[in-house]
Amino acid sequence: MRMSLPKTPLFSASFKPNVYFPSFPMQCILADATHILRPLIDWRTCSRTRKGLWVRISANSIGSKAIVRRWAKRRVQEAIREELKARHFGMHGIGIKAPKKEVRGTMEVFVRQPTVAAEWGDLKTEVRRLMDAVVYMAEAKAETKMQKEKARS
């Protein structure tokens, strides 16, 4: 189930708890049975652990040059990494101090044009709001799952 996260002027995002999707370029390669890289991508996708938080960042809506899109993606990625670290999670959403605590699923972030000119503090504030929503949804999903298991037994 896909859950939309609060939209901001800098980016929009969605979160799929307990669902793991490879990146869009990998999906395109996997869809083409004759692609030369398909066996490699298939192996990488299958061997990657289905744990923690997978983050997919897309900056295609920024109509600038590729270097500007890549820079905007790196800024958002670094802000997410710092926010996860501030919440005592590792880079992939698994708890550092409490390994049982983790955010599971795929978060897609779609970067918008204002991200390029945004101040670092503004970007960090928006990412903090985004991660608040993601952690809340992940905890709610985990709590619902535990309640279902208790009801069965």
SVG drawing of the C-alpha trace seen along z (x, -y; Angstrom):
<svg xmlns="http://www.w3.org/2000/svg" viewBox="-8 -30 35 49">
<polyline fill="none" stroke="black" stroke-width="0.4" points="0.0,0.0 1.4,-3.3 1.2,-6.2 1.5,-9.8 3.6,-11.9 3.1,-15.7 3.9,-17.7 6.5,-20.5 7.7,-23.2 11.0,-21.4 9.9,-17.8 7.0,-15.4 7.4,-11.9 5.6,-8.5 6.3,-5.6 5.6,-2.0 6.0,-0.1 7.4,3.4 7.6,3.2 10.9,3.0 11.3,1.8 14.5,1.4 15.3,-1.9 13.5,-3.0 16.4,-2.3 16.8,1.1 13.0,1.7 13.4,0.8 16.3,3.2 14.5,6.0 11.4,5.5 13.5,6.1 14.4,9.8 17.0,9.2 18.9,6.4 22.6,7.3 22.7,6.1 19.6,8.0 21.4,11.0 23.6,8.7 20.7,6.4 18.5,9.4 21.3,10.9 21.9,7.6 18.1,7.1 17.6,10.7 20.7,10.7 20.0,7.3 18.6,7.7 15.0,6.8 15.6,4.9 15.6,1.3 14.7,-1.7 15.3,-1.8 15.4,-5.5 14.7,-6.3 15.4,-9.9 14.3,-11.3 15.1,-14.8 13.6,-14.5 11.2,-17.4 14.2,-19.7 14.6,-20.8 18.2,-21.8 21.4,-20.1 22.3,-16.7 24.9,-18.1 22.3,-20.3 19.9,-17.4 22.6,-15.2 23.6,-17.9 20.0,-18.4 19.7,-14.6 22.9,-14.5 21.7,-17.4 18.5,-15.6 20.3,-12.3 22.7,-13.9 19.9,-15.6 18.1,-12.3 21.3,-10.6 21.9,-13.2 18.3,-13.0 18.5,-9.2 21.7,-9.6 20.1,-12.2 17.3,-9.7 19.9,-6.9 19.3,-5.0 22.0,-3.7 22.2,-4.7 19.5,-2.1 17.0,-2.9 18.1,-0.2 18.5,-1.3 22.1,-1.7 21.5,-1.6 18.5,0.7 18.9,3.0 15.3,4.4 14.0,0.9 14.0,0.2 12.0,-1.6 11.1,1.0 10.0,0.2 10.7,-2.1 10.6,-5.8 10.4,-7.7 11.4,-11.4 10.6,-13.5 12.8,-16.6 11.4,-19.9 13.1,-23.0 13.1,-25.1 15.4,-22.6 18.3,-23.9 18.1,-27.4 16.9,-26.4 19.0,-27.1 20.5,-24.1 18.5,-24.8 15.2,-24.9 16.0,-21.6 16.9,-20.0 13.6,-21.2 11.6,-19.7 13.5,-16.4 12.8,-16.4 9.1,-16.7 9.3,-14.0 11.1,-11.6 8.6,-12.3 5.9,-11.1 7.8,-8.1 8.8,-6.9 5.2,-7.5 3.8,-5.4 6.4,-2.6 5.7,-2.4 1.9,-2.4 2.3,0.4 4.4,2.4 1.9,1.9 -1.0,3.0 1.0,6.1 1.6,7.0 -2.1,6.5 -3.0,8.9 -0.6,11.5 -1.9,11.2 -5.5,11.6 -4.6,14.8 -3.1,16.5"/>
</svg>
